[in-house]
Amino acid sequence: MAKIILVTEKVNSTSWPLALSLKAQQHEVIFLTSHGEEATNTDGIRFMAYFKTWSFLEGLRVLPMLFSYEPQVLHIILEQGKMTGAHAVLASYAKSHPLMVLTTSLLQFERRLRRGNPTRLLLQESDIVTCPSVDSLAKLRGLSVRSKKQGRGILPPALDLYESTLLEEPSYEDAEAEMMAEESWTRNLREEPYFLIPCFEKNFSPESLYFRRIARIAETHFVVLMGSNQDWPLRSRKMFEQWMDEQGLKDRWMFSGNLPKNLEKDLLKRTKCLILAGIKLSPQEISQFYLKSIQCNTPLALDSKQASVHAHLWQKDVNCWILNHESLDKEFASFLLKDDFRPPQSLQAKLSQNRHLTDTPLNELNRLYTRALSQLK
């Protein structure tokens, strides 16, 4: 097994589950992250929260101590696709050692990188590159890769179905607020079947595709917008209410508000379908909604771009509904005419029988590690 240094600015849904999984497969893992970051249980992983600014000078300071461990793999995880001075130092040192594999994982990758972009240069020098989805992986075409044998794979945020705190019943300190929240949405949804749609909008615009689709769905199904509009400008809140009233949809929608997790789970369990299609979400956000829907056995409607995150899990019209991203409005029109919004098969049931389905991305990464290391010998 290999000695691996994971370099990441945050302990998040990709970096820490990846570290734990690599450790479980007998790799020796060193976790290098930002000052102040914490992990509840390091579980034998060497945890180094060293970086305050991720500057070039900090990278030089850490370098002698870090590489005294003689790692075989340096794995850099980039949050927003931005490379820092510290990343540059570590990557340069890794490339100067002929028996070390440089791996770069992008967590978000929406646009092709321009020539001269430091992240583009890092990707061109890397022995292994991973992206969160098939769609983002395709954007790597055209790079002037130094190694003709560069390995590429998909590494989406982890679906931690068995260890996630979502499985626990959380405590909720404000009992009165919980009671008010529960009374609010149960009064509105006691008998009314509803669709659940996440809302991350910061204000209202009648020209927005998001709100036009909300109105279209509300014509035939009650809509619960998962989130709150309390941070919107007052004018936007009034405009949205008036706009919905003018279309005859006054009593066809509501915001869920900021619910405690136990009420959120009830909302997910009772909905006819959780609709993500057409909403701009990061791979981390998509994965979190996948996790919630699987745990609550909630029917899920995705668009074809979203379905490329954890693509190995989804089967169109079998365990989820996948709408073509290129013709979404037309697809919605036929989707809303369904008699039953629960897919024929439950992914929750399938995963309970074979939890190793979620290990597919990690197995692919291990294969890339092994292949790259064998080429260095």
DRENDO-1510 file (C-alpha; in Angstrom, 1 decimal, always signed):
<recs>
REC; n; res; u; v; w
REC; 1; MET; +0.0; +0.0; +0.0 .
REC; 2; ALA; +1.1; +3.6; -0.6 .
REC; 3; LYS; +2.0; +6.5; +1.6 .
REC; 4; ILE; -0.3; +9.4; +0.6 .
REC; 5; ILE; -0.4; +13.1; +1.5 .
REC; 6; LEU; -3.8; +14.6; +1.0 .
REC; 7; VAL; -3.6; +18.4; +0.7 .
REC; 8; THR; -6.9; +20.3; +1.2 .
REC; 9; GLU; -8.0; +23.6; +2.5 .
REC; 10; LYS; -11.1; +22.2; +4.2 .
REC; 11; VAL; -12.3; +19.1; +6.0 .
REC; 12; ASN; -15.3; +18.5; +3.8 .
REC; 13; SER; -17.5; +15.9; +2.2 .
REC; 14; THR; -14.8; +14.9; -0.3 .
REC; 15; SER; -11.5; +15.2; +1.5 .
REC; 16; TRP; -12.2; +13.6; +4.9 .
REC; 17; PRO; -14.3; +10.6; +3.7 .
REC; 18; LEU; -11.6; +10.0; +1.1 .
REC; 19; ALA; -8.9; +10.0; +3.8 .
REC; 20; LEU; -10.9; +7.6; +5.9 .
REC; 21; SER; -11.5; +5.3; +2.9 .
REC; 22; LEU; -7.9; +5.3; +1.9 .
REC; 23; LYS; -6.9; +4.5; +5.5 .
REC; 24; ALA; -9.4; +1.6; +5.5 .
REC; 25; GLN; -7.7; +0.2; +2.5 .
REC; 26; GLN; -4.4; +0.1; +4.4 .
REC; 27; HIS; -2.8; +3.2; +2.8 .
REC; 28; GLU; -0.8; +5.4; +5.2 .
REC; 29; VAL; -2.5; +8.8; +5.0 .
REC; 30; ILE; -1.2; +12.2; +6.0 .
REC; 31; PHE; -3.9; +14.9; +6.0 .
REC; 32; LEU; -2.5; +18.4; +5.4 .
REC; 33; THR; -5.1; +21.2; +5.9 .
REC; 34; SER; -5.7; +24.8; +7.2 .
REC; 35; HIS; -5.1; +26.0; +10.7 .
REC; 36; GLY; -8.3; +25.7; +12.7 .
REC; 37; GLU; -9.7; +22.7; +10.8 .
REC; 38; GLU; -10.7; +19.8; +12.9 .
REC; 39; ALA; -11.7; +16.1; +12.6 .
REC; 40; THR; -13.7; +14.4; +15.3 .
REC; 41; ASN; -11.8; +11.1; +15.0 .
REC; 42; THR; -8.5; +10.9; +13.1 .
REC; 43; ASP; -8.6; +7.1; +13.2 .
REC; 44; GLY; -4.9; +6.6; +12.7 .
REC; 45; ILE; -4.5; +9.4; +10.1 .
REC; 46; ARG; -1.7; +11.9; +10.7 .
REC; 47; PHE; -3.7; +15.2; +10.9 .
REC; 48; MET; -1.7; +18.4; +10.2 .
REC; 49; ALA; -3.7; +21.6; +10.4 .
REC; 50; TYR; -0.7; +23.9; +9.5 .
REC; 51; PHE; -1.6; +26.4; +6.9 .
REC; 52; LYS; -2.9; +29.9; +7.8 .
REC; 53; THR; -2.6; +31.7; +4.4 .
REC; 54; TRP; -1.6; +29.0; +1.9 .
REC; 55; SER; +1.2; +31.3; +0.7 .
REC; 56; PHE; +4.3; +30.5; -1.2 .
REC; 57; LEU; +6.4; +31.1; +2.0 .
REC; 58; GLU; +4.3; +28.8; +4.1 .
REC; 59; GLY; +4.7; +26.1; +1.5 .
REC; 60; LEU; +8.5; +26.5; +1.7 .
REC; 61; ARG; +8.4; +26.4; +5.5 .
REC; 62; VAL; +6.4; +23.1; +5.6 .
REC; 63; LEU; +8.2; +21.4; +2.8 .
REC; 64; PRO; +11.3; +19.9; +4.6 .
REC; 65; MET; +9.2; +18.4; +7.4 .
REC; 66; LEU; +6.5; +17.1; +5.1 .
REC; 67; PHE; +8.7; +15.3; +2.7 .
REC; 68; SER; +10.8; +13.7; +5.4 .
REC; 69; TYR; +7.9; +11.2; +5.5 .
REC; 70; GLU; +8.9; +10.1; +1.9 .
REC; 71; PRO; +5.4; +10.0; +0.5 .
REC; 72; GLN; +4.7; +8.1; -2.7 .
REC; 73; VAL; +1.6; +10.2; -3.7 .
REC; 74; LEU; +0.9; +13.9; -3.2 .
REC; 75; HIS; -2.8; +14.4; -3.7 .
REC; 76; ILE; -4.0; +18.1; -4.0 .
REC; 77; ILE; -7.8; +18.7; -3.6 .
REC; 78; LEU; -8.8; +22.1; -5.0 .
REC; 79; GLU; -12.1; +23.6; -3.6 .
REC; 80; GLN; -12.9; +26.3; -6.2 .
REC; 81; GLY; -10.4; +25.3; -8.9 .
REC; 82; LYS; -7.9; +28.0; -7.6 .
REC; 83; MET; -4.3; +27.2; -7.0 .
REC; 84; THR; -2.4; +28.9; -4.2 .
REC; 85; GLY; +1.3; +29.6; -3.7 .
REC; 86; ALA; +1.5; +26.7; -1.2 .
REC; 87; HIS; +0.0; +24.3; -3.8 .
REC; 88; ALA; +2.6; +25.5; -6.3 .
REC; 89; VAL; +5.5; +24.8; -4.0 .
REC; 90; LEU; +4.2; +21.3; -3.0 .
REC; 91; ALA; +3.4; +20.4; -6.6 .
REC; 92; SER; +6.8; +21.5; -7.9 .
REC; 93; TYR; +8.6; +19.5; -5.2 .
REC; 94; ALA; +6.5; +16.4; -6.1 .
REC; 95; LYS; +7.4; +16.7; -9.8 .
REC; 96; SER; +11.1; +17.0; -9.0 .
REC; 97; HIS; +11.0; +13.6; -7.4 .
REC; 98; PRO; +10.9; +10.8; -10.0 .
REC; 99; LEU; +9.3; +8.3; -7.6 .
REC; 100; MET; +6.4; +10.4; -6.5 .
REC; 101; VAL; +2.9; +10.6; -8.1 .
REC; 102; LEU; +1.2; +14.1; -8.3 .
REC; 103; THR; -2.6; +13.9; -8.2 .
REC; 104; THR; -5.0; +16.8; -8.5 .
REC; 105; SER; -8.7; +16.6; -7.8 .
REC; 106; LEU; -11.1; +19.4; -8.7 .
REC; 107; LEU; -14.3; +19.7; -6.7 .
REC; 108; GLN; -15.9; +22.3; -9.0 .
REC; 109; PHE; -15.0; +22.6; -12.7 .
REC; 110; GLU; -17.6; +24.5; -14.8 .
REC; 111; ARG; -15.5; +26.2; -17.4 .
REC; 112; ARG; -12.5; +25.4; -19.5 .
REC; 113; LEU; -9.3; +26.9; -18.1 .
REC; 114; ARG; -7.6; +29.6; -20.1 .
REC; 115; ARG; -3.9; +29.3; -21.2 .
REC; 116; GLY; -1.6; +30.6; -18.5 .
REC; 117; ASN; -4.1; +29.9; -15.7 .
REC; 118; PRO; -2.0; +28.4; -12.8 .
REC; 119; THR; -4.6; +25.6; -12.2 .
REC; 120; ARG; -4.3; +24.7; -15.9 .
REC; 121; LEU; -0.6; +24.4; -15.6 .
REC; 122; LEU; -1.0; +22.2; -12.5 .
REC; 123; LEU; -3.4; +19.9; -14.3 .
REC; 124; GLN; -0.9; +19.6; -17.2 .
REC; 125; GLU; +1.9; +18.5; -14.9 .
REC; 126; SER; -0.2; +16.1; -12.8 .
REC; 127; ASP; +0.1; +12.3; -13.2 .
REC; 128; ILE; -3.5; +11.8; -12.2 .
REC; 129; VAL; -6.5; +14.2; -12.5 .
REC; 130; THR; -10.0; +13.7; -11.2 .
REC; 131; CYS; -13.2; +15.7; -11.6 .
REC; 132; PRO; -16.5; +15.4; -9.9 .
REC; 133; SER; -18.6; +14.3; -12.9 .
REC; 134; VAL; -18.4; +13.0; -16.4 .
REC; 135; ASP; -19.5; +16.4; -17.7 .
REC; 136; SER; -16.6; +18.2; -16.0 .
REC; 137; LEU; -14.1; +15.5; -17.0 .
REC; 138; ALA; -14.9; +16.2; -20.6 .
REC; 139; LYS; -13.7; +19.8; -20.2 .
REC; 140; LEU; -10.1; +18.6; -19.7 .
REC; 141; ARG; -9.8; +18.0; -23.5 .
REC; 142; GLY; -7.2; +20.2; -25.1 .
REC; 143; LEU; -4.7; +20.3; -22.2 .
REC; 144; SER; -1.0; +20.1; -23.2 .
REC; 145; VAL; -0.3; +17.2; -20.8 .
REC; 146; ARG; +3.3; +16.6; -20.0 .
REC; 147; SER; +2.8; +12.9; -19.4 .
REC; 148; LYS; +1.2; +10.9; -22.2 .
REC; 149; LYS; +0.1; +8.4; -19.6 .
REC; 150; GLN; -1.8; +10.8; -17.4 .
REC; 151; GLY; -4.6; +9.0; -15.6 .
REC; 152; ARG; -8.0; +10.6; -15.5 .
REC; 153; GLY; -11.0; +9.6; -13.4 .
REC; 154; ILE; -14.2; +10.7; -11.6 .
REC; 155; LEU; -14.1; +11.5; -7.9 .
REC; 156; PRO; -17.4; +13.0; -6.7 .
REC; 157; PRO; -18.2; +14.1; -3.1 .
REC; 158; ALA; -18.7; +11.0; -0.9 .
REC; 159; LEU; -22.1; +9.5; -0.2 .
REC; 160; ASP; -21.5; +8.6; +3.4 .
REC; 161; LEU; -24.8; +6.7; +3.8 .
REC; 162; TYR; -23.9; +4.8; +7.0 .
REC; 163; GLU; -21.8; +7.2; +9.0 .
REC; 164; SER; -23.5; +10.5; +8.2 .
REC; 165; THR; -25.1; +12.5; +11.1 .
REC; 166; LEU; -28.2; +12.7; +8.9 .
REC; 167; LEU; -29.0; +9.2; +10.2 .
REC; 168; GLU; -29.1; +10.5; +13.8 .
REC; 169; GLU; -32.1; +12.3; +15.3 .
REC; 170; PRO; -30.7; +15.7; +16.0 .
REC; 171; SER; -31.5; +17.7; +19.1 .
REC; 172; TYR; -33.3; +20.9; +18.6 .
REC; 173; GLU; -32.8; +23.5; +21.3 .
REC; 174; ASP; -35.6; +25.8; +20.5 .
REC; 175; ALA; -38.7; +23.6; +21.2 .
REC; 176; GLU; -41.1; +26.5; +20.6 .
REC; 177; ALA; -39.6; +27.4; +17.2 .
REC; 178; GLU; -39.8; +23.7; +16.2 .
REC; 179; MET; -43.4; +23.5; +17.2 .
REC; 180; MET; -44.3; +26.6; +15.2 .
REC; 181; ALA; -42.4; +25.2; +12.1 .
REC; 182; GLU; -44.2; +21.9; +12.4 .
REC; 183; GLU; -47.6; +23.5; +12.8 .
REC; 184; SER; -46.9; +25.8; +9.8 .
REC; 185; TRP; -46.1; +23.1; +7.2 .
REC; 186; THR; -48.4; +20.3; +8.5 .
REC; 187; ARG; -51.4; +22.7; +8.5 .
REC; 188; ASN; -50.7; +23.4; +4.8 .
REC; 189; LEU; -49.6; +19.9; +3.8 .
REC; 190; ARG; -51.8; +17.6; +5.9 .
REC; 191; GLU; -53.8; +16.4; +2.9 .
REC; 192; GLU; -52.2; +18.2; -0.1 .
REC; 193; PRO; -49.7; +16.2; -2.1 .
REC; 194; TYR; -46.7; +18.3; -2.8 .
REC; 195; PHE; -43.4; +18.6; -4.8 .
REC; 196; LEU; -40.3; +19.7; -2.9 .
REC; 197; ILE; -38.0; +22.0; -4.8 .
REC; 198; PRO; -34.8; +23.5; -3.3 .
REC; 199; CYS; -34.6; +27.3; -3.4 .
REC; 200; PHE; -31.2; +29.1; -3.3 .
REC; 201; GLU; -32.4; +32.3; -5.0 .
REC; 202; LYS; -31.4; +35.6; -3.3 .
REC; 203; ASN; -34.2; +37.6; -4.7 .
REC; 204; PHE; -37.2; +37.4; -7.2 .
REC; 205; SER; -37.2; +38.1; -10.9 .
REC; 206; PRO; -40.2; +37.3; -13.1 .
REC; 207; GLU; -37.8; +36.6; -16.0 .
REC; 208; SER; -35.9; +33.9; -14.1 .
REC; 209; LEU; -36.3; +30.4; -15.6 .
REC; 210; TYR; -36.4; +29.1; -12.0 .
REC; 211; PHE; -39.5; +31.0; -11.0 .
REC; 212; ARG; -41.2; +30.5; -14.3 .
REC; 213; ARG; -40.8; +26.7; -13.8 .
REC; 214; ILE; -42.1; +27.0; -10.2 .
REC; 215; ALA; -45.2; +28.7; -11.5 .
REC; 216; ARG; -45.7; +26.1; -14.1 .
REC; 217; ILE; -45.4; +23.2; -11.6 .
REC; 218; ALA; -47.7; +25.0; -9.2 .
REC; 219; GLU; -50.5; +25.0; -11.8 .
REC; 220; THR; -50.9; +21.2; -11.2 .
REC; 221; HIS; -49.1; +20.4; -8.0 .
REC; 222; PHE; -48.6; +22.2; -4.7 .
REC; 223; VAL; -45.0; +23.4; -4.4 .
REC; 224; VAL; -42.9; +23.5; -1.2 .
REC; 225; LEU; -39.8; +25.6; -1.7 .
REC; 226; MET; -37.1; +24.1; +0.4 .
REC; 227; GLY; -35.5; +27.1; +2.1 .
REC; 228; SER; -36.5; +30.5; +3.2 .
REC; 229; ASN; -37.0; +34.0; +1.6 .
REC; 230; GLN; -36.5; +35.9; +4.9 .
REC; 231; ASP; -33.1; +37.1; +3.6 .
REC; 232; TRP; -34.7; +38.5; +0.4 .
REC; 233; PRO; -35.2; +42.3; +0.2 .
REC; 234; LEU; -38.8; +43.1; +1.4 .
REC; 235; ARG; -39.6; +44.4; -2.1 .
REC; 236; SER; -38.7; +41.0; -3.7 .
REC; 237; ARG; -40.8; +39.1; -1.2 .
REC; 238; LYS; -43.9; +41.2; -2.0 .
REC; 239; MET; -43.3; +41.1; -5.7 .
REC; 240; PHE; -43.1; +37.3; -5.7 .
REC; 241; GLU; -46.3; +36.9; -3.7 .
REC; 242; GLN; -48.1; +39.4; -6.0 .
REC; 243; TRP; -46.7; +37.7; -9.1 .
REC; 244; MET; -48.0; +34.3; -7.9 .
REC; 245; ASP; -51.4; +35.8; -7.0 .
REC; 246; GLU; -51.8; +37.3; -10.5 .
REC; 247; GLN; -51.3; +33.9; -12.0 .
REC; 248; GLY; -54.0; +32.4; -9.8 .
REC; 249; LEU; -51.5; +30.5; -7.7 .
REC; 250; LYS; -52.0; +32.2; -4.3 .
REC; 251; ASP; -52.6; +29.0; -2.4 .
REC; 252; ARG; -50.3; +26.7; -4.5 .
REC; 253; TRP; -47.0; +27.3; -2.8 .
REC; 254; MET; -45.1; +27.9; +0.4 .
REC; 255; PHE; -41.5; +28.1; +1.8 .
REC; 256; SER; -40.5; +25.4; +4.2 .
REC; 257; GLY; -38.4; +27.8; +6.2 .
REC; 258; ASN; -35.3; +26.7; +8.1 .
REC; 259; LEU; -36.5; +23.4; +9.5 .
REC; 260; PRO; -34.7; +21.3; +12.1 .
REC; 261; LYS; -33.4; +18.1; +10.5 .
REC; 262; ASN; -36.1; +15.8; +11.9 .
REC; 263; LEU; -38.8; +17.9; +10.3 .
REC; 264; GLU; -36.7; +18.2; +7.1 .
REC; 265; LYS; -36.6; +14.4; +7.0 .
REC; 266; ASP; -40.4; +14.2; +7.4 .
REC; 267; LEU; -40.8; +16.7; +4.6 .
REC; 268; LEU; -38.6; +14.5; +2.3 .
REC; 269; LYS; -40.4; +11.3; +3.3 .
REC; 270; ARG; -43.8; +12.7; +2.5 .
REC; 271; THR; -43.1; +14.5; -0.8 .
REC; 272; LYS; -44.3; +13.1; -4.1 .
REC; 273; CYS; -40.9; +14.0; -5.6 .
REC; 274; LEU; -37.8; +16.1; -4.9 .
REC; 275; ILE; -37.1; +18.1; -8.0 .
REC; 276; LEU; -33.5; +19.2; -8.6 .
REC; 277; ALA; -33.7; +19.4; -12.5 .
REC; 278; GLY; -32.9; +22.8; -13.8 .
REC; 279; ILE; -31.4; +24.1; -10.6 .
REC; 280; LYS; -27.7; +25.2; -10.7 .
REC; 281; LEU; -26.0; +23.2; -7.9 .
REC; 282; SER; -22.4; +22.4; -7.1 .
REC; 283; PRO; -21.3; +18.7; -7.1 .
REC; 284; GLN; -21.2; +19.0; -3.3 .
REC; 285; GLU; -24.8; +20.3; -3.1 .
REC; 286; ILE; -26.0; +17.7; -5.6 .
REC; 287; SER; -24.4; +14.9; -3.5 .
REC; 288; GLN; -26.0; +16.2; -0.3 .
REC; 289; PHE; -29.4; +16.1; -1.9 .
REC; 290; TYR; -28.7; +12.6; -3.2 .
REC; 291; LEU; -27.7; +11.5; +0.3 .
REC; 292; LYS; -30.9; +12.9; +1.8 .
REC; 293; SER; -33.2; +11.4; -0.8 .
REC; 294; ILE; -31.6; +8.0; -0.6 .
REC; 295; GLN; -31.8; +8.0; +3.2 .
REC; 296; CYS; -35.5; +9.1; +3.2 .
REC; 297; ASN; -36.4; +7.0; +0.1 .
REC; 298; THR; -37.5; +10.1; -1.7 .
REC; 299; PRO; -38.4; +10.0; -5.4 .
REC; 300; LEU; -35.8; +12.1; -7.3 .
REC; 301; ALA; -36.0; +14.1; -10.5 .
REC; 302; LEU; -32.7; +15.2; -12.0 .
REC; 303; ASP; -31.5; +16.7; -15.2 .
REC; 304; SER; -29.0; +15.0; -17.4 .
REC; 305; LYS; -26.0; +17.2; -16.2 .
REC; 306; GLN; -26.8; +16.5; -12.5 .
REC; 307; ALA; -27.1; +12.8; -13.2 .
REC; 308; SER; -23.4; +12.7; -14.3 .
REC; 309; VAL; -22.5; +13.1; -10.6 .
REC; 310; HIS; -22.4; +9.6; -9.2 .
REC; 311; ALA; -23.6; +8.4; -12.6 .
REC; 312; HIS; -22.9; +4.8; -11.7 .
REC; 313; LEU; -25.9; +4.9; -9.3 .
REC; 314; TRP; -28.6; +6.3; -11.5 .
REC; 315; GLN; -30.8; +4.5; -14.0 .
REC; 316; LYS; -33.2; +6.6; -15.9 .
REC; 317; ASP; -36.9; +5.8; -15.3 .
REC; 318; VAL; -35.8; +2.9; -13.1 .
REC; 319; ASN; -34.6; +4.4; -9.8 .
REC; 320; CYS; -35.0; +8.1; -10.6 .
REC; 321; TRP; -36.3; +10.4; -13.3 .
REC; 322; ILE; -33.7; +12.1; -15.5 .
REC; 323; LEU; -34.9; +15.0; -17.7 .
REC; 324; ASN; -32.8; +16.1; -20.7 .
REC; 325; HIS; -31.0; +19.3; -19.8 .
REC; 326; GLU; -31.1; +20.6; -23.4 .
REC; 327; SER; -34.9; +20.4; -23.6 .
REC; 328; LEU; -35.9; +20.8; -20.0 .
REC; 329; ASP; -39.1; +22.8; -20.5 .
REC; 330; LYS; -40.5; +20.2; -22.9 .
REC; 331; GLU; -39.4; +17.4; -20.6 .
REC; 332; PHE; -41.1; +19.0; -17.6 .
REC; 333; ALA; -44.4; +19.2; -19.6 .
REC; 334; SER; -44.5; +15.4; -20.0 .
REC; 335; PHE; -43.1; +14.7; -16.6 .
REC; 336; LEU; -45.9; +16.6; -14.8 .
REC; 337; LEU; -48.5; +14.4; -16.5 .
REC; 338; LYS; -47.3; +11.2; -14.7 .
REC; 339; ASP; -49.8; +9.3; -12.6 .
REC; 340; ASP; -47.1; +8.0; -10.2 .
REC; 341; PHE; -43.9; +9.9; -9.3 .
REC; 342; ARG; -42.3; +7.0; -7.5 .
REC; 343; PRO; -39.8; +5.2; -9.8 .
REC; 344; PRO; -40.2; +1.4; -10.2 .
REC; 345; GLN; -37.1; +0.6; -8.1 .
REC; 346; SER; -35.7; +2.1; -4.9 .
REC; 347; LEU; -32.0; +3.0; -4.8 .
REC; 348; GLN; -32.2; +2.9; -1.0 .
REC; 349; ALA; -33.2; -0.8; -1.1 .
REC; 350; LYS; -30.5; -1.6; -3.7 .
REC; 351; LEU; -27.8; +0.1; -1.6 .
REC; 352; SER; -28.9; -1.6; +1.6 .
REC; 353; GLN; -28.2; -4.9; -0.2 .
REC; 354; ASN; -25.0; -3.8; -1.7 .
REC; 355; ARG; -23.4; -0.8; +0.0 .
REC; 356; HIS; -20.2; -1.4; -2.1 .
REC; 357; LEU; -21.9; +0.4; -5.0 .
REC; 358; THR; -20.8; +3.7; -3.4 .
REC; 359; ASP; -17.2; +2.5; -3.4 .
REC; 360; THR; -16.9; +2.6; -7.2 .
REC; 361; PRO; -15.2; +6.1; -7.4 .
REC; 362; LEU; -12.7; +5.1; -4.7 .
REC; 363; ASN; -11.9; +1.8; -6.5 .
REC; 364; GLU; -11.2; +3.8; -9.7 .
REC; 365; LEU; -8.9; +6.1; -7.8 .
REC; 366; ASN; -7.0; +3.2; -6.3 .
REC; 367; ARG; -6.6; +1.7; -9.8 .
REC; 368; LEU; -5.2; +5.1; -11.0 .
REC; 369; TYR; -2.8; +5.2; -8.1 .
REC; 370; THR; -1.5; +1.7; -8.7 .
REC; 371; ARG; -1.1; +2.3; -12.4 .
REC; 372; ALA; +0.8; +5.5; -11.9 .
REC; 373; LEU; +3.1; +4.1; -9.3 .
REC; 374; SER; +3.9; +1.1; -11.4 .
REC; 375; GLN; +4.9; +3.4; -14.3 .
REC; 376; LEU; +7.5; +5.2; -12.1 .
REC; 377; LYS; +9.4; +2.0; -11.3 .
</recs>
